[in-house]
Amino acid sequence: MKVGTDGALLGAWAPIDKVKNILDVGTGTGLIALMLAQRCPNALITAIEPNKDAALDAADNFERSSFADRITLIESTLQDFQTDERFDLIVSNPPFFKNSLPAPEPGRHMARHNDTLSHTELLNATNLLAPSGLLAGIYPAELWSVVKKDALNRGLIIAAEQPVKPLPEKPPHRVLFAITREAVPTAVDISADFAIETEERHRYTEEFTRLLKPFYLKL
């Protein structure tokens, strides 16, 4: 499985104020868990992943990192995950290609389609939050409006929402979000007009570069 821009954005953006206990739902290659381990040197991270091959990749990446002693990997779906822990931060780059054709590889299908983790099931994860904890993720802009409505109907609080444009002149195609039950934490402060690339292909904007530079060898 490849490292995607969505996951990199979420790992760099997710609010981490006073975070000590993190759950990464659907860790895939382990990208977000590793980024959060880098950003939160005192945090313990539980990473869950239902796909066996992806879990093997994540395990290898965790073991090769300097954060291995702070990351616990569990092969499980969110629906089957059982714990008495309550988390300061739950983060997920969830599947979202609803009703689209299945990906040719089963692992990529699981990672990219919400028949394995619907947004309502992800919102249920707020039951695993500590009182001041939050759920952070990223969705397509058109799906975010549905997720936001459902979250508000549950009495949850939208602590932060960050539109992301592919290009400065394009409308937002993604929204980074943070949802909480009680507290309103602070997310990374980036512009309301945040875009990934400039008008020139593979030329990244100054804000994207500033946000992701701590995690890329070349950017």
Backbone torsions as a table, in degrees:
resi	resn	phi	psi	omega
1	MET	NA	136.3	-176.8
2	LYS	-83.0	158.1	172.2
3	VAL	-80.0	124.5	-176.1
4	GLY	-104.6	157.8	178.8
5	THR	-64.2	-37.6	-179.6
6	ASP	-57.7	-48.5	-179.8
7	GLY	-63.9	-40.2	179.0
8	ALA	-63.8	-42.3	176.9
9	LEU	-60.6	-46.5	-178.0
10	LEU	-64.5	-42.3	-179.6
11	GLY	-62.9	-32.9	179.9
12	ALA	-83.5	-26.2	-172.4
13	TRP	-95.4	-32.1	-171.1
14	ALA	-50.7	133.1	179.7
15	PRO	-62.6	136.1	-176.0
16	ILE	-129.3	12.9	-178.2
17	ASP	-60.6	120.2	177.2
18	LYS	62.7	24.0	-179.1
19	VAL	-83.1	126.9	179.6
20	LYS	-123.2	-21.0	-173.3
21	ASN	-136.9	114.1	-171.5
22	ILE	-120.8	141.1	171.5
23	LEU	-118.1	123.1	176.3
24	ASP	-104.4	111.9	-175.7
25	VAL	-91.7	120.3	-177.4
26	GLY	70.4	59.8	-170.2
27	THR	-66.1	-22.0	179.9
28	GLY	61.2	-121.1	178.7
29	THR	-76.9	-7.1	-178.5
30	GLY	93.4	7.3	-174.8
31	LEU	-53.3	-54.8	-174.0
32	ILE	-66.6	-40.9	178.3
33	ALA	-58.8	-42.4	179.9
34	LEU	-68.2	-40.3	178.6
35	MET	-63.6	-41.0	179.5
36	LEU	-70.7	-33.1	175.2
37	ALA	-63.4	-37.5	177.4
38	GLN	-67.5	-41.9	-177.6
39	ARG	-76.2	-26.6	-175.1
40	CYS	-122.1	82.4	-172.0
41	PRO	-64.7	-15.0	180.0
42	ASN	-108.6	5.4	-175.5
43	ALA	-89.5	148.0	170.3
44	LEU	-101.1	138.7	-173.2
45	ILE	-125.6	129.7	170.6
46	THR	-106.7	123.2	-179.3
47	ALA	-113.9	123.2	178.4
48	ILE	-112.7	143.5	-177.4
49	GLU	-151.6	122.6	-176.9
50	PRO	-81.6	-21.4	-176.7
51	ASN	-87.1	124.6	-173.5
52	LYS	-62.1	-45.2	-178.9
53	ASP	-64.4	-42.2	178.3
54	ALA	-64.1	-40.1	179.3
55	ALA	-62.6	-37.2	177.0
56	LEU	-64.7	-41.2	177.4
57	ASP	-62.8	-45.1	-180.0
58	ALA	-61.6	-44.4	-179.8
59	ALA	-58.8	-42.0	178.7
60	ASP	-65.3	-43.0	179.5
61	ASN	-65.3	-40.1	178.4
62	PHE	-64.1	-44.2	-178.0
63	GLU	-64.5	-31.1	-179.4
64	ARG	-81.7	-12.1	-177.5
65	SER	-87.7	170.3	175.6
66	SER	-88.0	6.7	-177.4
67	PHE	-110.0	10.5	-171.2
68	ALA	-56.7	-33.3	-177.0
69	ASP	-75.8	-6.6	-178.8
70	ARG	-113.9	0.5	-178.4
71	ILE	-119.1	125.9	175.7
72	THR	-110.4	124.8	-179.2
73	LEU	-102.3	131.1	178.2
74	ILE	-127.9	127.2	177.6
75	GLU	-82.6	99.2	-174.6
76	SER	-163.6	153.1	167.3
77	THR	-80.7	162.9	173.8
78	LEU	-64.0	-37.4	-177.9
79	GLN	-63.1	-32.9	-178.2
80	ASP	-95.7	-8.5	-176.1
81	PHE	-69.2	127.3	-179.7
82	GLN	-124.4	131.9	-179.5
83	THR	-160.4	153.1	172.1
84	ASP	-94.9	-4.9	-180.0
85	GLU	-69.7	151.1	170.6
86	ARG	-123.1	133.2	-166.1
87	PHE	-105.8	141.4	174.6
88	ASP	-72.9	-30.0	179.8
89	LEU	-144.4	128.0	169.0
90	ILE	-114.8	126.2	-175.6
91	VAL	-126.8	142.2	179.6
92	SER	-154.4	134.6	167.9
93	ASN	-98.9	85.3	-165.2
94	PRO	-79.0	159.1	174.3
95	PRO	-67.2	146.2	-175.6
96	PHE	-148.6	2.2	-178.4
97	PHE	-82.8	70.5	-176.8
98	LYS	-66.6	133.0	174.2
99	ASN	63.0	17.0	175.4
100	SER	-94.7	169.3	-179.6
101	LEU	-64.2	140.9	179.8
102	PRO	-61.2	144.3	173.5
103	ALA	-66.4	149.8	-175.9
104	PRO	-65.0	-28.8	179.7
105	GLU	-99.2	130.8	-177.9
106	PRO	-54.9	-38.4	180.0
107	GLY	-63.7	-42.4	178.9
108	ARG	-70.7	-33.1	175.5
109	HIS	-61.6	-45.4	-180.0
110	MET	-62.5	-39.4	-176.7
111	ALA	-74.0	-23.5	-168.9
112	ARG	-114.1	-3.3	-176.8
113	HIS	-122.3	136.3	-172.6
114	ASN	-83.6	14.1	170.7
115	ASP	-75.7	-10.3	175.6
116	THR	-98.5	-23.6	176.9
117	LEU	-155.3	97.0	179.7
118	SER	-74.4	163.9	179.7
119	HIS	-67.3	-28.8	177.3
120	THR	-67.8	-37.3	176.7
121	GLU	-67.9	-37.2	177.4
122	LEU	-65.5	-41.1	177.8
123	LEU	-62.9	-29.2	176.3
124	ASN	-61.7	-22.4	-179.9
125	ALA	-65.2	-15.4	176.8
126	THR	-62.3	-18.2	174.9
127	ASN	-67.5	-16.9	179.2
128	LEU	-94.7	2.9	-178.6
129	LEU	-81.0	144.8	166.6
130	ALA	-66.5	162.2	-176.8
131	PRO	-50.5	-37.4	-179.3
132	SER	-103.2	14.6	-175.9
133	GLY	-82.1	172.1	179.7
134	LEU	-144.3	157.7	176.1
135	LEU	-108.2	123.2	-178.8
136	ALA	-120.6	141.2	-179.7
137	GLY	-161.8	-169.8	179.3
138	ILE	-145.1	134.2	178.8
139	TYR	-136.2	159.5	169.1
140	PRO	-58.3	147.6	-175.6
141	ALA	-57.5	-39.8	-177.5
142	GLU	-69.5	-31.1	178.1
143	LEU	-80.2	-30.8	-179.0
144	TRP	-57.7	-36.0	-179.9
145	SER	-61.2	-35.6	177.5
146	VAL	-71.8	-45.5	-179.8
147	VAL	-61.9	-43.9	-179.9
148	LYS	-60.5	-45.0	179.2
149	LYS	-60.7	-45.4	179.5
150	ASP	-64.0	-39.3	179.0
151	ALA	-63.2	-45.7	-179.9
152	LEU	-65.3	-36.4	177.4
153	ASN	-64.6	-24.4	177.4
154	ARG	-84.9	-3.8	-177.3
155	GLY	84.1	15.1	178.1
156	LEU	-82.8	164.0	-177.0
157	ILE	-111.3	131.4	173.3
158	ILE	-84.0	102.6	-176.4
159	ALA	-77.4	-32.3	-179.5
160	ALA	-160.8	144.1	171.1
161	GLU	-143.6	126.2	-174.2
162	GLN	-122.0	105.0	175.4
163	PRO	-66.0	145.7	179.7
164	VAL	-128.5	124.1	178.1
165	LYS	-98.9	143.8	173.9
166	PRO	-70.5	-36.5	178.9
167	LEU	-139.6	153.5	-176.1
168	PRO	-55.3	-34.8	-176.2
169	GLU	-88.9	-3.5	-178.7
170	LYS	-94.1	155.3	173.2
171	PRO	-72.1	160.9	178.3
172	PRO	-58.4	137.2	175.9
173	HIS	-111.7	-12.7	176.5
174	ARG	-136.1	157.0	171.7
175	VAL	-134.6	121.7	169.6
176	LEU	-81.3	138.8	-176.4
177	PHE	-141.8	155.9	172.5
178	ALA	-134.9	127.0	-177.3
179	ILE	-120.4	138.8	-178.4
180	THR	-139.2	164.9	178.3
181	ARG	-96.0	-32.5	-173.3
182	GLU	-132.8	-49.8	-173.0
183	ALA	-92.7	164.3	176.2
184	VAL	-121.8	90.3	-178.1
185	PRO	-75.5	173.9	-179.1
186	THR	-106.3	126.2	176.7
187	ALA	-90.9	171.0	174.9
188	VAL	-60.0	131.2	-175.1
189	ASP	-85.7	106.6	173.9
190	ILE	-129.5	165.8	-170.3
191	SER	-66.7	150.3	174.1
192	ALA	-64.6	-21.0	178.7
193	ASP	-102.3	29.1	-177.2
194	PHE	-59.0	128.5	177.7
195	ALA	-130.4	153.4	-177.3
196	ILE	-82.3	-53.2	-176.2
197	GLU	-115.0	156.7	170.6
198	THR	-79.6	-171.4	178.5
199	GLU	-64.5	-20.7	179.9
200	GLU	-93.9	128.4	-177.0
201	ARG	-56.3	133.2	179.1
202	HIS	65.6	16.3	169.7
203	ARG	-104.6	112.2	-171.5
204	TYR	-87.9	149.2	-179.4
205	THR	-69.9	162.2	-179.3
206	GLU	-61.8	-39.9	-178.9
207	GLU	-69.5	-41.1	176.9
208	PHE	-61.5	-44.1	179.5
209	THR	-61.6	-44.3	-179.5
210	ARG	-63.7	-39.3	-178.7
211	LEU	-69.5	-39.5	-172.9
212	LEU	-98.7	-10.9	-174.5
213	LYS	-55.7	-36.9	-180.0
214	PRO	-64.0	-10.9	-173.1
215	PHE	-116.2	-9.4	-178.8
216	TYR	-110.2	141.1	176.4
217	LEU	-71.6	-35.8	177.4
218	LYS	-133.5	121.8	177.4
219	LEU	-158.5	NA	NA
